[in-house]
């Protein structure tokens, strides 16, 4: 699990860095947004004030992009980090509670957090460093 925790923390840093690199503004969907196409595939996304010649109109694309603005991405990273932090704290508490009446309850709690962390990892299953044994 330590390697999965390290992997997730690196991905969360990348996600936050990308979000922080975007100008600080609220995104909104407007009819003039285009989705730039490259090599016949949709994506990566390019928000444009004017439609671009090789853009395609996809229902809901602008709303989807606006919903995932940088502020939301940062809130999502913080929430995911909190789940990972709860797992780490529970693991430490379990080590300290070995042989005490709290041990059994903390084992159950740790199992739940471990499942949650594995599920969070699945978001990055397409990343080159993701390991299938981390799957929940």
Phi and psi in degrees as GROMACS dihedral restraints (atoms count N, CA, C in turn):
[ dihedral_restraints ]
;  ai    aj    ak    al  type     phi  dphi    fc
    3     4     5     6     1   -58.8    20    10
    4     5     6     7     1   -39.4    20    10
    6     7     8     9     1   -68.6    20    10
    7     8     9    10     1   -37.0    20    10
    9    10    11    12     1   -65.3    20    10
   10    11    12    13     1   -42.3    20    10
   12    13    14    15     1   -60.7    20    10
   13    14    15    16     1   -45.1    20    10
   15    16    17    18     1   -62.8    20    10
   16    17    18    19     1   -44.2    20    10
   18    19    20    21     1   -57.6    20    10
   19    20    21    22     1   -48.4    20    10
   21    22    23    24     1   -63.8    20    10
   22    23    24    25     1   -43.2    20    10
   24    25    26    27     1   -61.0    20    10
   25    26    27    28     1   -36.9    20    10
   27    28    29    30     1   -67.3    20    10
   28    29    30    31     1   -41.7    20    10
   30    31    32    33     1   -65.4    20    10
   31    32    33    34     1   -40.7    20    10
   33    34    35    36     1   -64.9    20    10
   34    35    36    37     1   -37.4    20    10
   36    37    38    39     1   -63.6    20    10
   37    38    39    40     1   -44.9    20    10
   39    40    41    42     1   -59.4    20    10
   40    41    42    43     1   -46.9    20    10
   42    43    44    45     1   -59.8    20    10
   43    44    45    46     1   -44.1    20    10
   45    46    47    48     1   -67.2    20    10
   46    47    48    49     1   -41.9    20    10
   48    49    50    51     1   -61.0    20    10
   49    50    51    52     1   -41.7    20    10
   51    52    53    54     1   -63.7    20    10
   52    53    54    55     1   -44.5    20    10
   54    55    56    57     1   -64.2    20    10
   55    56    57    58     1   -38.3    20    10
   57    58    59    60     1   -72.8    20    10
   58    59    60    61     1   -18.8    20    10
   60    61    62    63     1   -80.7    20    10
   61    62    63    64     1    -9.8    20    10
   63    64    65    66     1   -88.6    20    10
   64    65    66    67     1   140.3    20    10
   66    67    68    69     1   -52.3    20    10
   67    68    69    70     1   140.8    20    10
   69    70    71    72     1   -72.8    20    10
   70    71    72    73     1    94.7    20    10
   72    73    74    75     1  -156.2    20    10
   73    74    75    76     1   156.0    20    10
   75    76    77    78     1   -83.4    20    10
   76    77    78    79     1   133.7    20    10
   78    79    80    81     1   -91.5    20    10
   79    80    81    82     1   141.9    20    10
   81    82    83    84     1  -136.3    20    10
   82    83    84    85     1   146.1    20    10
   84    85    86    87     1   -79.1    20    10
   85    86    87    88     1   130.9    20    10
   87    88    89    90     1  -132.4    20    10
   88    89    90    91     1   156.4    20    10
   90    91    92    93     1   -61.8    20    10
   91    92    93    94     1   -19.3    20    10
   93    94    95    96     1   -87.0    20    10
   94    95    96    97     1    -1.8    20    10
   96    97    98    99     1   -70.3    20    10
   97    98    99   100     1   140.4    20    10
   99   100   101   102     1  -119.2    20    10
  100   101   102   103     1   158.0    20    10
  102   103   104   105     1  -112.5    20    10
  103   104   105   106     1   110.5    20    10
  105   106   107   108     1   -70.5    20    10
  106   107   108   109     1   139.8    20    10
  108   109   110   111     1  -110.2    20    10
  109   110   111   112     1   143.1    20    10
  111   112   113   114     1  -132.2    20    10
  112   113   114   115     1   132.5    20    10
  114   115   116   117     1    53.5    20    10
  115   116   117   118     1    34.8    20    10
  117   118   119   120     1    77.7    20    10
  118   119   120   121     1    -1.1    20    10
  120   121   122   123     1  -105.0    20    10
  121   122   123   124     1   153.4    20    10
  123   124   125   126     1   -85.4    20    10
  124   125   126   127     1   123.3    20    10
  126   127   128   129     1   110.8    20    10
  127   128   129   130     1   160.1    20    10
  129   130   131   132     1   -64.5    20    10
  130   131   132   133     1   160.2    20    10
  132   133   134   135     1   -80.3    20    10
  133   134   135   136     1   140.2    20    10
  135   136   137   138     1  -130.1    20    10
  136   137   138   139     1   118.2    20    10
  138   139   140   141     1   -82.4    20    10
  139   140   141   142     1   127.2    20    10
  141   142   143   144     1  -127.0    20    10
  142   143   144   145     1   141.6    20    10
  144   145   146   147     1   -70.5    20    10
  145   146   147   148     1   -26.5    20    10
  147   148   149   150     1  -122.7    20    10
  148   149   150   151     1   147.7    20    10
  150   151   152   153     1   -59.2    20    10
  151   152   153   154     1   140.3    20    10
  153   154   155   156     1   -96.3    20    10
  154   155   156   157     1   156.0    20    10
  156   157   158   159     1   -58.2    20    10
  157   158   159   160     1   -40.8    20    10
  159   160   161   162     1  -102.4    20    10
  160   161   162   163     1    25.2    20    10
  162   163   164   165     1   -85.2    20    10
  163   164   165   166     1   158.8    20    10
  165   166   167   168     1  -122.1    20    10
  166   167   168   169     1   151.6    20    10
  168   169   170   171     1   -97.7    20    10
  169   170   171   172     1   121.5    20    10
  171   172   173   174     1  -120.3    20    10
  172   173   174   175     1   125.6    20    10
  174   175   176   177     1   -56.4    20    10
  175   176   177   178     1   127.7    20    10
  177   178   179   180     1    86.6    20    10
  178   179   180   181     1    -8.4    20    10
  180   181   182   183     1   -62.9    20    10
  181   182   183   184     1   -45.6    20    10
  183   184   185   186     1   -65.2    20    10
  184   185   186   187     1   -40.8    20    10
  186   187   188   189     1   -64.6    20    10
  187   188   189   190     1   -39.1    20    10
  189   190   191   192     1   -63.6    20    10
  190   191   192   193     1   -46.1    20    10
  192   193   194   195     1   -63.4    20    10
  193   194   195   196     1   -42.5    20    10
  195   196   197   198     1   -64.9    20    10
  196   197   198   199     1   -36.9    20    10
  198   199   200   201     1   -64.7    20    10
  199   200   201   202     1   -28.5    20    10
  201   202   203   204     1  -103.3    20    10
  202   203   204   205     1    45.5    20    10
  204   205   206   207     1   -68.4    20    10
  205   206   207   208     1   166.6    20    10
  207   208   209   210     1   -57.0    20    10
  208   209   210   211     1   -38.0    20    10
  210   211   212   213     1   -62.5    20    10
  211   212   213   214     1   -42.1    20    10
  213   214   215   216     1   -65.6    20    10
  214   215   216   217     1   -41.9    20    10
  216   217   218   219     1   -58.3    20    10
  217   218   219   220     1   -42.3    20    10
  219   220   221   222     1   -65.6    20    10
  220   221   222   223     1   -39.0    20    10
  222   223   224   225     1   -64.7    20    10
  223   224   225   226     1   -39.8    20    10
  225   226   227   228     1   -65.1    20    10
  226   227   228   229     1   -42.3    20    10
  228   229   230   231     1   -60.2    20    10
  229   230   231   232     1   -44.6    20    10
  231   232   233   234     1   -61.8    20    10
  232   233   234   235     1   -42.4    20    10
  234   235   236   237     1   -63.7    20    10
  235   236   237   238     1   -43.8    20    10
  237   238   239   240     1   -65.9    20    10
  238   239   240   241     1   -39.1    20    10
  240   241   242   243     1   -61.3    20    10
  241   242   243   244     1   -37.2    20    10
  243   244   245   246     1   -63.7    20    10
  244   245   246   247     1   -39.7    20    10
  246   247   248   249     1   -62.1    20    10
  247   248   249   250     1   -45.0    20    10
  249   250   251   252     1   -62.8    20    10
  250   251   252   253     1   -42.4    20    10
  252   253   254   255     1   -62.1    20    10
  253   254   255   256     1   -39.1    20    10
  255   256   257   258     1   -64.6    20    10
  256   257   258   259     1   -38.7    20    10
  258   259   260   261     1   -61.0    20    10
  259   260   261   262     1   -49.7    20    10
  261   262   263   264     1   -61.7    20    10
  262   263   264   265     1   -43.8    20    10
  264   265   266   267     1   -64.6    20    10
  265   266   267   268     1   -39.6    20    10
  267   268   269   270     1   -67.9    20    10
  268   269   270   271     1   -38.3    20    10
  270   271   272   273     1   -62.1    20    10
  271   272   273   274     1   -42.1    20    10
  273   274   275   276     1   -64.6    20    10
  274   275   276   277     1   -43.5    20    10
  276   277   278   279     1   -62.3    20    10
  277   278   279   280     1   -39.8    20    10
  279   280   281   282     1   -63.8    20    10
  280   281   282   283     1   -42.2    20    10
  282   283   284   285     1   -61.1    20    10
  283   284   285   286     1   -38.6    20    10
  285   286   287   288     1   -75.4    20    10
  286   287   288   289     1   -23.4    20    10
  288   289   290   291     1   -97.1    20    10
  289   290   291   292     1     7.3    20    10
  291   292   293   294     1   -55.3    20    10
  292   293   294   295     1   128.8    20    10
  294   295   296   297     1    83.1    20    10
  295   296   297   298     1     3.6    20    10
  297   298   299   300     1  -106.6    20    10
  298   299   300   301     1   168.8    20    10
  300   301   302   303     1   -61.8    20    10
  301   302   303   304     1   -20.8    20    10
  303   304   305   306     1   -77.1    20    10
  304   305   306   307     1   -17.5    20    10
  306   307   308   309     1   -55.1    20    10
  307   308   309   310     1   -47.7    20    10
  309   310   311   312     1   -62.9    20    10
  310   311   312   313     1   -43.4    20    10
  312   313   314   315     1   -65.4    20    10
  313   314   315   316     1   -39.6    20    10
  315   316   317   318     1   -69.2    20    10
  316   317   318   319     1   -31.5    20    10
  318   319   320   321     1   -63.7    20    10
  319   320   321   322     1   -41.8    20    10
  321   322   323   324     1   -64.3    20    10
  322   323   324   325     1   -45.5    20    10
  324   325   326   327     1   -62.0    20    10
  325   326   327   328     1   -43.4    20    10
  327   328   329   330     1   -62.4    20    10
  328   329   330   331     1   -40.5    20    10
  330   331   332   333     1   -59.9    20    10
  331   332   333   334     1   -40.9    20    10
  333   334   335   336     1   -65.9    20    10
  334   335   336   337     1   -44.7    20    10
  336   337   338   339     1   -66.1    20    10
  337   338   339   340     1   -37.3    20    10
  339   340   341   342     1   -61.0    20    10
  340   341   342   343     1   -43.7    20    10
  342   343   344   345     1   -60.4    20    10
  343   344   345   346     1   -43.0    20    10
  345   346   347   348     1   -62.8    20    10
  346   347   348   349     1   -42.0    20    10
  348   349   350   351     1   -65.2    20    10
  349   350   351   352     1   -40.8    20    10
  351   352   353   354     1   -64.0    20    10
  352   353   354   355     1   -39.6    20    10
  354   355   356   357     1   -64.9    20    10
  355   356   357   358     1   -41.4    20    10
  357   358   359   360     1   -61.3    20    10
  358   359   360   361     1   -35.8    20    10
  360   361   362   363     1   -64.4    20    10
  361   362   363   364     1   -30.4    20    10
  363   364   365   366     1   -60.1    20    10
  364   365   366   367     1   -24.4    20    10
  366   367   368   369     1   -58.1    20    10
  367   368   369   370     1   -30.8    20    10
  369   370   371   372     1  -104.6    20    10
  370   371   372   373     1    23.7    20    10
  372   373   374   375     1   -60.7    20    10
  373   374   375   376     1   -21.7    20    10
  375   376   377   378     1   -88.5    20    10
  376   377   378   379     1     0.8    20    10
  378   379   380   381     1   -78.9    20    10
  379   380   381   382     1   142.6    20    10
  381   382   383   384     1   -58.6    20    10
  382   383   384   385     1   -29.3    20    10
  384   385   386   387     1   -91.9    20    10
  385   386   387   388     1    -2.1    20    10
  387   388   389   390     1   -72.2    20    10
  388   389   390   391     1   140.4    20    10
  390   391   392   393     1  -112.4    20    10
  391   392   393   394     1   132.2    20    10
  393   394   395   396     1   -61.4    20    10
  394   395   396   397     1   -26.6    20    10
  396   397   398   399     1   -68.5    20    10
  397   398   399   400     1   -11.0    20    10
  399   400   401   402     1   -80.7    20    10
  400   401   402   403     1   -13.0    20    10
  402   403   404   405     1   -60.2    20    10
  403   404   405   406     1   146.3    20    10
